[in-house]
Amino acid sequence: MNGHCLCGAVSFSAAQAKEIGACHCGFCRRWGGGPLLAAHCGPNVTFNGTDQIAVYASSEWAERAFCKQCGTHLYYKLLATGEYFVPAGAFESDDFEIATQIYIDKKPAYYALANKTPMLTEQQVIEQYAPPSGDAKI
């Protein structure tokens, strides 16, 4: 699968993904103005235009990146595994299905997704993904 930022300064390729997850945490909502809808691409994502990528360490266990030119969100990356979660809208394809929702207990009341998916609370996500230090910020 191929994708790029809004201005084209950064492009990328990743393994085929059909499913996306929705994250309702406050960090993702503040970062993008709504839930993060992202494809879990694993560790093998190739980026071109890396000199145009800005990285923000959003916690002890993850970082977020965006294009320096246009601000397009490029990825959320787990540091321990190197796994990338790439926003679905940055891909050239839109053939996705929402498969999971996380931080469902942090979702504000002003929106609801109609998709019926498995849903994890903040505590369930922390238990599953947080490093031993217990830093819950994602």
C-alpha positions as CSV (number, residue, x, y, z in Angstrom):
1,M,0.0,0.0,0.0
2,N,1.2,3.5,-0.9
3,G,0.5,6.8,0.6
4,H,1.8,10.4,1.0
5,C,1.2,13.6,2.9
6,L,-1.0,16.4,1.7
7,C,1.9,18.3,-0.1
8,G,3.7,15.2,-1.4
9,A,7.0,15.9,0.4
10,V,6.7,12.6,2.3
11,S,5.6,9.3,0.7
12,F,5.6,5.8,2.1
13,S,4.8,2.2,1.4
14,A,3.6,-0.4,3.8
15,A,2.3,-4.0,3.8
16,Q,-1.4,-4.4,2.7
17,A,-3.8,-3.7,5.5
18,K,-7.6,-3.9,5.3
19,E,-8.5,-3.2,8.9
20,I,-8.1,0.1,10.9
21,G,-8.5,0.9,14.5
22,A,-10.1,3.9,16.1
23,C,-8.4,5.5,19.1
24,H,-10.5,7.8,21.2
25,C,-7.8,8.9,23.7
26,G,-7.4,12.5,24.5
27,F,-3.9,12.6,22.9
28,C,-5.2,11.3,19.6
29,R,-8.2,13.6,19.6
30,R,-6.1,16.6,20.5
31,W,-3.5,15.6,17.8
32,G,-6.1,15.3,15.0
33,G,-9.3,16.9,16.2
34,G,-11.1,13.6,16.3
35,P,-10.4,9.9,16.8
36,L,-7.3,8.5,15.2
37,L,-8.3,6.1,12.4
38,A,-5.2,4.2,11.6
39,A,-3.9,1.0,9.9
40,H,-1.6,-1.2,12.0
41,C,1.3,-1.6,9.5
42,G,3.8,-3.4,11.6
43,P,7.5,-2.4,11.6
44,N,8.1,-2.5,7.9
45,V,7.1,0.9,6.6
46,T,9.4,2.6,4.1
47,F,9.4,6.4,4.0
48,N,10.7,8.7,1.3
49,G,11.4,12.4,2.1
50,T,12.5,11.6,5.6
51,D,14.2,15.0,5.9
52,Q,10.7,16.4,5.9
53,I,9.5,14.3,8.8
54,A,9.2,15.8,12.3
55,V,9.0,13.4,15.2
56,Y,7.4,14.2,18.6
57,A,8.0,11.8,21.6
58,S,4.5,11.7,23.0
59,S,5.4,9.3,25.8
60,E,8.1,7.0,27.0
61,W,6.7,4.3,24.8
62,A,5.6,6.0,21.6
63,E,6.2,8.8,19.1
64,R,4.2,10.6,16.6
65,A,5.3,12.1,13.3
66,F,4.1,14.7,10.8
67,C,5.2,16.4,7.6
68,K,7.3,19.5,8.3
69,Q,5.8,21.2,5.2
70,C,2.0,20.6,5.4
71,G,1.5,19.1,8.9
72,T,0.0,15.8,7.7
73,H,0.0,13.2,10.4
74,L,2.2,10.4,9.2
75,Y,2.3,7.8,12.0
76,Y,2.1,6.8,15.6
77,K,4.9,4.4,16.4
78,L,5.5,2.0,19.4
79,L,9.1,2.3,20.4
80,A,9.5,-1.2,21.9
81,T,8.4,-3.0,18.8
82,G,8.9,-0.4,16.0
83,E,5.3,-1.0,14.9
84,Y,3.7,1.8,12.9
85,F,0.1,2.9,13.0
86,V,-0.5,5.0,9.9
87,P,-3.6,7.3,9.5
88,A,-6.0,5.7,7.0
89,G,-6.5,9.0,5.2
90,A,-2.8,9.2,4.2
91,F,-3.1,6.1,2.0
92,E,-4.0,6.2,-1.7
93,S,-6.5,3.4,-1.1
94,D,-9.6,3.8,1.1
95,D,-10.5,0.1,1.1
96,F,-10.6,-0.2,4.9
97,E,-12.9,-1.5,7.6
98,I,-12.9,-0.3,11.2
99,A,-12.0,-3.5,13.3
100,T,-11.4,-2.2,16.8
101,Q,-11.9,0.8,19.0
102,I,-9.6,1.7,22.0
103,Y,-9.8,4.1,24.9
104,I,-13.6,3.8,24.4
105,D,-14.1,5.1,28.0
106,K,-12.4,8.3,26.9
107,K,-14.6,8.9,23.9
108,P,-16.6,12.1,24.3
109,A,-20.4,12.0,23.9
110,Y,-20.5,14.3,20.8
111,Y,-19.8,11.5,18.3
112,A,-20.4,7.8,18.0
113,L,-19.2,5.3,15.3
114,A,-21.9,3.1,14.0
115,N,-19.5,0.2,13.4
116,K,-19.9,-2.7,15.8
117,T,-16.3,-3.6,16.9
118,P,-14.4,-4.9,19.9
119,M,-13.8,-2.0,22.3
120,L,-11.0,-1.7,24.9
121,T,-11.0,0.7,27.8
122,E,-8.0,2.8,28.8
123,Q,-7.1,0.2,31.5
124,Q,-7.3,-2.7,29.1
125,V,-5.0,-0.9,26.6
126,I,-2.5,-0.1,29.3
127,E,-2.5,-3.7,30.5
128,Q,-1.9,-4.9,27.0
129,Y,0.6,-2.4,25.6
130,A,2.3,-0.2,28.3
131,P,5.9,-0.8,29.2
132,P,6.8,-1.9,32.8
133,S,7.3,1.7,33.9
134,G,3.5,2.1,33.6
135,D,3.5,5.4,31.8
136,A,0.0,5.5,30.5
137,K,0.4,8.4,28.0
138,I,0.2,7.2,24.5
